[in-house]
Amino acid sequence: MKTLQFTKEIKAPVQKVWSTLWNEPTYSQWTDAFNPGGGSKVESDWKVGGKTLFLDGKGNGMVSTIKIKNEPYHIVFEHLGEVIDGKEDTTSERVKSWAGSLEEYHLSEDNGITKLKASVQVGEEWEEVMNNGFTKGLEEVKKLSE
C-alpha cells in the first residue's frame, strides 16, 4: 500500500469547504473526477464507528467507517470492503488485501484561506485513478467553495 497526499489552498472559510466536500449536490460534483458521469454519492450516519457507503450511480462502491471526526477540521475514513450489485463484501480475500486502508481529510483556516490536505492509502493498481481523481476533484472543491 502506498499513501498518496494532496494539498489545496482555498479562499473560503473552513466550514464552507467542509460543506462542499460532504453535502449534496457538491459531493457528487467534485467526486465526478473519479468516475465521470457516475453520479457518486455518500451515505453516512456521520458518526465515529458508524457505517459510510461511497457509491457510484449504479450503487457499487466502498463500505467504510469513520475513525476520527472533528467537524469541520478532520475526518478519517477506514475502508472495510466494497459493495457490488447491492451486496457488501468485507470478508473475501480480494477485499482483505486492502481492508483497513485510510482516507483522510484535514482542514485548517488562516486569514480566510482554508488549507485542505487529503491522503489516501491505495494499492498500486489504483494509484493512477486516485492521483487523477484527487488532483481534478480538489480543484473542483476549490471552484465550488470559492
N, C-alpha and C positions, 0 to 999 in steps of 0.2 A: 504494500500500500504506500501511496505517495500522498503528501499533503500539498495541495495547491492553495496559494494565497493571492488575494486580490484586494486592492485598496482603491477607494474613490472618494474624492472630496466633493461635497455637495453644498451649494449655497442655499441652505434651508435648515430650519430648526430640526433637532433630533426627532421630535415626535412626528413631524411631517414625513421624514424619511422612514421611520418605523411603520407608519400607516401605509406608505407607498409599498413597502415590502410585503406586508401581510394582509392587507384588506383588498376585497374585490372592488372594482374591476382591475385595479392596478397590478395585483399579484399576477393575474393571467397575462397582462400586457408585458411585464418585464421578463417573465419566465417563458414567453414565446420564443426567446432566443435559444432555449434548449430544445424546443420541439415546435418549430414554426407551424402555425395554423392548428396547433394541437389542443387549444382550449384548456390549458393546465389550470388546476385549482388545488387549493389546500383545504383539507377538512380536519379540524382540530378542536379539542376542548380547551386548548391553550393552557393546560395545567402540567406542571412538572410530574412526570411519571404517567401521564395520560397518553392517549393514542392520537397520532397525527398521520394523516394519509396525504401524500403528494401524488396527485393523479393527473393523467393526461385526459384528453377529451373522450377516450374510449374506456376510461375507468381503470387503466393499468398504471402502475407506479410503485411507490415505496411505502412500506409500513415503518413508521418511526415513532419515537417518543421524545419528549422534551426532557433533557437532563438538567439544564440550568435556564432560568428565565428571570430577567430583571428588566422589565419593560420601562423605558424604551432603549435600554443600553446594551443588553446582551441576550442572546438566545442560542442555545446549543441543542441541536437535534442529534439523536443517536439512531442510525438506520438499523432496523431489525430484520427486515425482509422485504418482499415485494408482493404486489397484487397483480395477478394476471387473470383475465377473464372473470373478475369478481371474486377470485379465491386468494386468500392470504397465504403466503408461504414464508414461514420463519424457521423451517427445520431442514430443508433439503441441503445436500452437500454443496450445491452451487451457491446457495444463499449464505451458508456458514462461512464461505471463503471471504466474505466481506461484511458480514453482520458485525455490528459494533462500531462501524465507521462513523465518524463525526462530521457534522456540517455546522459551522459556527458563524455567527454574525455579531460583531462588536461595533457599537456606535458611540462616538463622543462628539461633543459640540464645543466649539471655541469661537467666540465673536461671530455667531451666526453661521458658521461653517461646520457642517457635520462631516466627520471622517468615518466612513463605513469600511470596515475590514471584514472580509468574508474568507473563510477557508473551508476546504472540503477534502476528506480522505478518499482517494479513489484507487482502483486497480488500473494498471497500465492501459487496458482496453477502453477505459472511459476517459482517459486523460485529455485527448483532443476535444471530445464533446464538452467536457466540463470547462476546459480553457476557453473555448469559443463561446459557450453559453454564459459563463460568468463575465467575460470581457464585454460582450454585447449587452447582456442583461443589466449589469450595474451601470452601464452608460444610459440605458433606458430608465433605471431608477433615478438617476441624476436628472434627466429631462423631465420626468413626471413630477419630481419633487420640487424642482426649481420653477 
